[in-house]
Amino acid sequence: MKTSIYYSHQDIRCGEKNGPKIDQPHQILVEVSATSICGSDLHLYRGKFDSMMERGHSQIGHELLARVSEVGSSVGKFKVGDRVSMAYSCS
C-alpha cells in the first residue's frame, strides 16, 4: 500500500509498505480515500518530536476519510462498506 514514511525531520516520503492486518478483535481496517495533515504532523516535520518518532513509521496524515474494509470479531458498531472519518487520537 502507498503511505507516507517518516525518515527524519523535513524528510517524509511517499512509499510502499505491507498492508495492515487485524490482530485484535476490536480493530477495523479502512481504505483511505482522502487524508490531511494536522498540527501534530507539522511538529514532527519540523523536528520538535524527533525522539518520539522512529525512522520508517507511517503515522503522518492520520486525519482521514475512508471506507471500512474489514472488521474484527468484537466490532459491533461498524460494518464493511461503512464510510468513516477519523480525527487525531492520543490512544
Secondary structure, DSSP 8 states (H G I E B T S, - for coil): -EEEEEEETTEEEEEE-------STT-EEEEEEEEE--HHHHHHHHTTTGGGS-TT---S--EEEEEEEEE-TT--S--TT-EEEE-----
